Amino acid sequence: MEKQLKSKKRLRLTLRQRDQFKGLFFVSPYIIGMIAFFIYPVCTSFVLSFSDIASIVGFDLKFVGIEHYKYAFIVDNNFVPMFLDVVGNTVLKFPLTIVFALIIAILLNKKIVCRGMFRVIFFIPFLLGAGVVMQQLRIQGVDRAVLSIMDGKIIPYNILNYFGADIVNAVQTVFGIIVQVLWDSGVQILLFLSGLQSISPALYEAAKIDGATEWEIFWKITIPMISPMMLLNLVYTLVTTFVDIDNQMLSYISTYGFGNLEFGYGAALGWIYFAFVGVLIALVFAIMKGYMHTNEVEEVKKRGHKSRRILTIETNKKRRY
């Protein structure tokens, strides 16, 4: 009898090991690709950022320490202004995209005529490759055609002369950002919409019975319930904004790394940019951590509190309804 039990255990372990082997087999192409095309290049670029290529023929590295990083902030006259310009555009575009996507998602979540058609319209730019399309439109000057200074057809010359070129350029920049927001908010709208549709209608009905206004319902029910989607959208928008195809900073890094063949300096610029974006993402997580909606009962269970506490929470919830 004992031998049969032992043989069954061995068989179970063998089957489990087979399942694990099958899983590893199917995941192995991704793991190999991850190591070969992501982890290895990232590690190599980190080493290059502290080195220079000593010889033209071959790949001999000469360690230079943090000289590339010093050069970027002290000597290079183009890096810091361009970096600040990218950050400024992101500061404008980032909140506009989130707010616009949330407003449109709330409107599309209501029962309106042609709701499905409007959802498709806002998501089409993402399917069409909005980054490439917007880049071509900007090359052709479409975003500046509305405020054309050359012909004076739309805005008279006297108005343009009165406000000055600086004001006109600022308005042109804002207009371009608005067009970008309209084109780049499809995914955010979809994520917010999925979060809104996951909220139980019973919560809204109970709030209305208690006499809550629409404003109170929005801030005390809608926003807390979609906080996980809010965090996802914040991180997604932040990353996509900084790696946009029209980003001047990325073009500058690519020019040094591949155009001028200054691999060390290009890698250093890339790591500075990466570190800045990483710090911003960490700040977003730290700020949103205190506002995330969680199931109180599940949190108590995870922390290992006594069952009386869990029963008290469940009893209080039943009393509320």
Sequence and secondary structure as in RCSB ss.txt:
>XXXX:A:sequence
MEKQLKSKKRLRLTLRQRDQFKGLFFVSPYIIGMIAFFIYPVCTSFVLSFSDIASIVGFDLKFVGIEHYKYAFIV
DNNFVPMFLDVVGNTVLKFPLTIVFALIIAILLNKKIVCRGMFRVIFFIPFLLGAGVVMQQLRIQGVDRAVLSIM
DGKIIPYNILNYFGADIVNAVQTVFGIIVQVLWDSGVQILLFLSGLQSISPALYEAAKIDGATEWEIFWKITIPM
ISPMMLLNLVYTLVTTFVDIDNQMLSYISTYGFGNLEFGYGAALGWIYFAFVGVLIALVFAIMKGYMHTNEVEEV
KKRGHKSRRILTIETNKKRRY
>XXXX:A:secstr
 HHHHHHHHHHHHHHHHHHHHHHHHHHHHHHHHHIIIIIHHHHHHHHHTTEEE  SSS  EEE TTHHHHIIIII
 TTHHHHHHHHHHHHHHHHHHHHHHHHHHHHHHHS  TTHHHHHHHHHHHHHTTHHHHHHHHHHTTHHHHTT TT
T SSS HHHHHHH HHHHHHHHHHHHHHHHHHHH HHHHHHHHHHHHTS HHHHHHHHHTT  HHHHIIIIIHHH
THHHHHHHHHHHHHHHHT TT HHHHHHHIIIIIS  HHHHHHHHHHHHHHHHHHHHHHHHHHHTT    HHHHH
HHHT  HHHHHHHHHHHHHH 
